[in-house]
Amino acid sequence: MKRTITNSESERILMEVQRLKDGLKNNKIVIVTFLLWILVTESFFGNGSKEWDFAIAQPTVLLKVGNVTEDDKKIISLNKQELQQDIEINSMVFSGISLYMDTLNQQISGKLELELVDKENGRLIKKWTNNLGDLKIKGFYDFMLSKPIEVKEKMQYTLKIKAINESKVVPQLTLVSNDELFSSELRVNGEKNTRIVPYRILGNNSGVLIYFLYAMYAGMTLSLFIMCIMLLKKKRIELIFSVSVFVIGMIYLFVIPPFVVPDEPAHFINAYAQSSRLLGKEVVDDSGKVLVASDALWGQDKNVARRDVYIQFMKGALGKGTANSGDAIATIETSLQFNPGYIPQIIGISLARIFRMNSEQLLLLGRLFALLWYCFIMFWAIKFIPFGKAALFIIGMLPMTMQQVVSYSYDSVLFGVCFFCISFILYIAYRKEKIKWYDIVIVLLITVTISLIKLVY
């Protein structure tokens, strides 16, 4: 005789099946998150360990003297000439010196001799002899000491440079203008020259980068953990996005140092000028160039993602950066017309100036407010869109998108407003039975904002 399944038993079976499905779904989330974490760990400490070890082993740049530009540089022949350049060490400890070389395309053989001499007593500190054929470089070449040297304040040294040529091509060095900020004097065969050989003073290794590595790894781990927990607790997708993009955006803030994003220096100057106007500070000089508080805010050597730029940015963010004091620096001319695309950055810059933060912290805070705005506007964009929430989630977190939204570019505001505009129009079309007057006002305000940020849109 067949047994009849009652309604209560049927409900219990269905509940058990649903529980198993939920458990499998939750386990899938945990497994995928764990696999992603393994991948992140391997990329940081497995395949990438050699690159990190190499970067950390490199010396830090304590001082750079001489700005190499195509318009200003001069070439000097080293044929039967001896160069002596006096340099000043302002650091307590240094581990080497770099000279600017431009021998990338030169077919040279012979030797380059470099001596570092104590100017006070003539004592030879270190002598380097390098094959000219090995110096195929356009940039600074490092000459390292056997071990770091402790020096007195403003210690004077002399660099002696001589080439022993064994080819038809005459070796050359690049000379640049002497800005006379440091005690650097060049003598060619005993005669004083108005120019100098560009050089850099090197310090100990770049060990501070290990903190940068750990911070990035912890940030990636934290973002995966947060997304996993919020998915398991079935939080709303717009909330998951905002929290996740904030954590990942904080990583991007440090991975992409200031002025590396295309045209970011010009965007920063626009935002800074509006901040000066807001705070009642002097905006431009007599020639119409925007004034910033210090050279540390405008150094053009920031626009490359180099190791020393990362180190300076990390130290500054931790409170060890350059204070914004001294004479104001004239930068570039720019349009002083107000652009709503800079509002978050203006707020961040202004707060940093009010609380007298250092240069790196000011640059960081302006970008941070741009990221906070993006998190806020994208929360509502994903909330309002009637379909395609996952697609908008992914698009809003693409690397190119993140690069722009953590920068001083007005794209950081524009992207979020455009995403919200699309979402709100779709929401009106598919979710509302009747368009209200305030819906039209909201769309109008969005359209005007987009037009003011970028007129071509």
Secondary structure, 3 states (H helix, E strand, C coil): CCCCCCHHHHHHHHHHHHHHHHHHHHHHHHHHHHHHHHHHHHHHHCCCHHHHHHHHHCEEEEEEECCCCCCCCEEEECCCCEEEEEEEECCCEEEEEEEEEECCCCCCCEEEEEEEEECCCCCEEEEEEEEHHHCCCEEEEEEEEEEEEECCCCEEEEEEEEEEECCCCCCEEEEEECCCCCCCEEEECCEEECEECCEEEEEEECCCHHHHHHHHHHHHHHHHHHHHHHHHCCCCHHHHHHHHHHHHHHHHHHHCCCCCCCCHHHHHHHHHHHHHHHHCCCCECCCCEEEECCHHHCCHHHCCCCHHHHHHHHHHHHHHCCCCCCCCEEEEECCCCCCHHHHHHHHHHHHHHHCCCCHHHHHHHHHHHHHHHHHHHHHHHHHHCCCCHHHHHHHCCCHHHHHHHCCCCCHHHHHHHHHHHHHHHHHHHHHCCCCCHHHHHHHHHHHHHHHHHCCCC
